[in-house]
Amino acid sequence: MANSTIVLTGGGTAGHVVPNLALIPLLEKHFDNIIYIGSDTGPERELTAQYENVTFYPITTVKLIRGLTLKNLLIPFKLLKGKREAKQILKDVQPDIIFSKGGFVAVPVVMAGKKLRIPMIAHESDFSLGLANKITRKDYDIICTSFKDTAESLPNGVYVGSPIKQVLVSQSDKTRIRQQYNLTSNKPICLVIGGSQGAVSINKAVEESLDFILKTHQVLHITGKGKMNSIKKADYHAVEYVENMSALLSIVDIAITRGGSNVLFELLSNQIPMLIIPLSRGSRGDQIQNARYFEQKGYAITLPESQLNKQTLEESFEKLIALSPVIKASTKHAVPSDTLTKICNLINKYRHKQPQT
């Protein structure tokens, strides 16, 4: 029997890579070879390096920069180069199927996959399609979605939920994470997280409001790489990033966060009431849509970034504390627990699809 191969793609930010990584333990049971095609400059090369059975191939990629810039003139040329590189890789590895998590990194791979008539499945994390999935949406057999409304708006949409790695956290893991970050068990914990890159505006506002927040909560502040501060206050702990996020989320009581889909669903799956401050500038508005949906469902409260300051943050934080019991109750059955299995089953179903003649 011939070896079976799957190609994973997606990157540029961790949000386009981590869900792919969560699938790998399941995919190992069904595929002999797991290939990851990504960019040399994004986080995907480093993140996939921890998996011995994943082979990484870099290609030329290019990102649309929002606003007027001469760099965007290079897009057609780099895209064609990336497509040629991806096509050669796909010819060499001969995959049964391609699974794309979107992002600009995936576009040349999907374009090449269409040319070679390889079955393809995508996953969209946000409430509305990102630019990459919007460009390539007709090339996929199906598009899996984190939001039910998104699937219903697409002719090839299938609602599966957010591909979150389900981890059972032991009591010893909880004790260990508390010790690691000097967190006690006699005061609730507020997590501050601005996404994988951190968020300067949130960092600044939280730092200004620390005395207010620390009256009621300990704070674990994930600042983002290169954004560490030198604040020394009792019950305040700043770190650039956290490796064992599953263990941390198991002990967090409330959160202040950006509106990226992956972190929102991670918080939601742990029933953590959240204050969402969605990214507005330099964005297509996806975080605002995500935040609006979460607020409408009763999972969170939101604060527009344009209104963010010391006073509004403190008022919103106070409101979050008051509403926490109601929010927590509404999140109880909000997230499907079998998303990764559903995606894997769909991959296995469509890998046997015969190309259209």
N, C-alpha and C positions, 0 to 999 in steps of 0.2 A: 504494500500500500504506500502511495506517495506521501511524502511529508506534507503536513498542513501548516500554512503560514498565515498570520494576520499582520497587517500593517496598522499601527497606531500613529496618529498625527494630531497636531495641535500644540500651540505654544505661544511664546511672547511674554506671557505672565504665568505665574503659578496656577492661576485659576483655570487655565486651559490645559494644564499638565496633570495636576494632582488627581482629578477624576479618572484619567487614563490609568494612572498608577494603581488606583483602588481596584481596577478591573483585573489587573495582572494575575493575582492568585487564582482567580476563577478561570481566566483564559489559559493558564498553564495546563489545566486539566483537559483542554480540547485542542490545543495547537502545539505542534512540535517546535515552531519558530515564532518568536514575537519580535517584530521589527518596529523601531520607532524612527520616523522621519521628522526632523525638526530643524531649527535654526542653530547656528553655532554660537549666537550671541544671547539667546534667551536662556531661561532656567532649565529647559528640558534636558540638555546634555548632562548637566550636573545631577538633576533629580533622577534620571534613568540609570545613572552609573551605579546606583546601589543594587540594581537587579542584574545578577550575573547572566541570566538567560535572556536578557533583552539586548538586541544589537541596535546601536544608534547610527543613523546615517544623517549627516548634515547636508542641507541644501541652501541655496541662495534664497533669501526672503526679503520682503519689503513691506513696510507698514505705511498706510495712508496717514499723513499728518494733517490733522484738522486745522484749517486756516490756510492762508496764502503762503506758500513756500516753494522755492525752486526744486527742493528735494523730491516733491511729488512728480516732477517731470521724468524722474528715473524709473517710476513704477512700471510702465509697460516693458522696459528693457530687462529689469531685474525679475519681473514676473515670468517672462518668457524663458530666461535663463534657469530660474528655479523649476519651471515646468519641464524643461529638457532634462535637468538633473534628476528630478523625481521620476520621470518616465523611464530613464535608464535603470534606476534602482528597482522600480516595479518590474521591469522586464527581467532583471537579474534574479530577484527573490520570488517572483511569480506568486503573489499572495492570493488566498482564497477570497479575502474580503478586506476592505479598508474601514477602520473606525476613526472618525474625526471628531475632535472636541472643539473644533473651531479656532478662531483667532487667525491672524494674517498668515501665520506659518502654514496653515492647512490648505490655503487656496491653491498653490501650484500642485500639491499632491492630489487634490480632488480633481483638478483640471486634467492631470495626467491619467488618473484612474478612470475618468469618463472616457478618454480617448482609447484606453485599453479595454474598456467595457468590463471593468472589475466591479462586483457588487460593493455598494458603499452605504454605510449608516453613519449618521451624525448624532450628536447630542447638543442641545441648546440649553444653557443654564439660566439665561435671563428671560424676563417676561416677554420681551420682543427679540426677534432674531438679530444677532450681531451682524456686522457688515460682511464678514467672511461667509457665514451661513446664508445670509440674504443673497449674496452673489451666486452661491453654489447650490441653493436649496433644491433646484429641479434635477440636480445630478444625483441626489441620494435616493435610495429605495425608500427609506423612511428617515424621519428626523424625530428622535426621542426628545422629550422635553421635561424640565423640572416643574413647570407650571401647567396645570390642566387646561387653562384658557388658551395658552400658546398652541397646544396640540390641536385644539378644536378649531383654530384659525388657519390651520395648514392642511392641504389635501393629503399630504403624506406624513402628517404628525401622529405620534403615539405618545401618550402620557405615561411616564414611568417613574417620575420623581427625580430627586437630586442624587447623583451617584456618590453617596457618602459611605466611607468605609465604616462598617459597624464593628465597634471594639468593646469587648467586655472589660470594664475597668475594675480591678480588684481593690479591696480595702488597703492593701499594702501599696498599690500604685498611687492611691489617693494620699496616703501618708507621705510617700516619697516625694510627690509633687509639692505638697505643702512645705516639706522640709527644704526642698530645692530653692523655693522662692520665699522662704521665711513667712509663710502664710499661716495664721493661727486658725483654730476652729471656733473661736468665741466671738467672731465678728464677721458679718457677711462680706463676700468678695465681689468687687466690681471689676470686670475686665474691660480694658480700653484697647480697641484694635482698629487700625485704619487700613486693613487689607495687607497683602503681602509686601507692598512697598512702604507701608506706613502712610500717615496723612498729616502734613504739617499743620493745617488749620485746626484739626481735632487735637493734635498734640498741644498746640498753643492754648486753646480754650480750656482744655483739661488742666493744664499746668496752672493757669490763672485761677481756676475754681477748685484747686486741690483742697484747701482748708475747709471748704463747704462739703465736698464729697467725703472727706476723711472723718467728718463728724459721725457718720453712720456706717461707713464701709472701709475695708481695706481696698487698696487699688493695685492691681497688676496691670501695668501699662506696657503693651507691646508697641514700641515706638517705630519699628521698621529699621532696616539696615542703614547705618550711617546717620541715624536721627536720635541717637542716645542723648539724654540730658544728664546734668550733674546734680539734680535735686536730691537732697537728703531730708526726708521727713519720716516720722514713725508711721508704719502701716502703708507706706508707698514704696512700690517696687517696680522699677523700670528695667525692661530688657529689650534687646533689638528684635529677637524672635524666640519662639518656643518650639522645641522639637516634638515633645509629647503633648500635642494639642488635645487629644482624646482624654487623657488623664486630667488635664487642666480644666476642660469644660465640664467634667463630672463634679467639680467642686465649686464652680462659679455660680453666683446667685443672680447677678444682673450684668448687662453689658452695654457699653457705648461703642457703636461700630459704624463703619462705612456700609454702603449698600450693595456690595458685591454679592452675587447670588450664592456662591459656595459658602462663604462665612455665615450668611443669613440662615441657610438651611442647616449648617452645623449647629448654630445656636438654637434654632427651632427644634432640632431633633433631641437636644438636651433640655428642652423646655425652659430656656433661659429668657426672661423678659428683656427686651432690648430697646434702646434709644438709637434710631438709625439717623445718621447725618450723611445723606447720599452725596457723592461726588457730582458737582454740577459743571464746573468749568473744564473745558478740554474733553468733554464726554458727549456721547450721542444721546444721553439721557436715560440709559438703561438702569442705572442705580436709582434714579428718581422713580421710575416705573416699578422696580422691585420693592422699594420702600413703601410706595403708595398701596401696592397690593397687600403687603404684610400688615400695614396699618388698618386697611379695610377689613381684613380677616380677624383683626383683634390680636395679632401676634406681637405688635410693637407700637411704639409711638415714634413720630418722625419730627425732625427739626431741619428745615432747609438750610443749606450751607450759607446762603446769602444772609440769613438772619442769625448766624452763629456768633455769639459773643459771651462774655462771662455771665451776664444776667440771664440770657435766654437758656444757656446750658444749665444753670442752676435751677431755673424754673422747670425745665423739662425733666431734669434728674429727680426733682421732688415729685413731679407728676408720675414718673415711672415707678418710683417707690410705692406711691399710693395705689397705682393700678396693677402692680405686680401680681397679686393673688388672682385677679380676674384674667390677666394675660396668661399666666401659668396654666390656669384651668383650660383655656381655649386652645392651648398647644398640645394637649395630651395625645391626640391621635392625628396630628396634622401631617406627619411625614411617613410615607410608605417605608416599610423596613426591608423590602425585598428588591429594591431598585437595581442593584448590581446583578442579581440573578435574572431579572427581567431583561436587562440589556444583553447579558450573556446568551440568554435563550434566543433573543432576536438575532444576534450575531450568528449563532449556529443555524438558525432557520434560513437566513439570507445568504450564507456562505455557499449554499448548494444551488442558489438561483442560477439558472442558465442565462448567458448573455442573449439579448434580443438580436435577432438577425434581420 
